[in-house]
Amino acid sequence: MPSSIWPDGILPWLRSLPHLSVTLRPVSNDFSLKEEYVQSQMLLVVMVLGVGFIVLLLLAVLVCTTITFIRPSDSPKLAVRFYVIANAVAMAAAASLAASFDGNFAAGLHPLLAS
């Protein structure tokens, strides 16, 4: 069983790449949360995630308003409605399992399948 999920040689190659700050200045490859560039990059990631969440909320509102104002004669068949509901439940279950998974990814699927 491999000790890493990455192929041999990939991680040293990635570590040898130059590390840049948000202002595109070279920085050391030591990871420290106290460094200014790490904090600015984390702020950038949080901002992108926030914008993505807002876009998802706006899309949900758009879909809800579209469904609300659809004419009854144009509504989908019952089988399509059940299919959409089943997919939503399956995606929610998969997301909850993924969020609660605290296993070792390097061990592969063996611990997951054994449980």
Buried (B, 14 or more C-beta within 10 A) or exposed (E): EEEEEEEEEEEEEEEEEEEEBEEEEEBEEEEEEEBEBBEEBEEEEEEEEEEEEEEEEEEEEEEEEEEEEEEEEEEEEEEEEEEEEEEEEEEEEEEEEEEEEEEEEEBEEEEEEEE
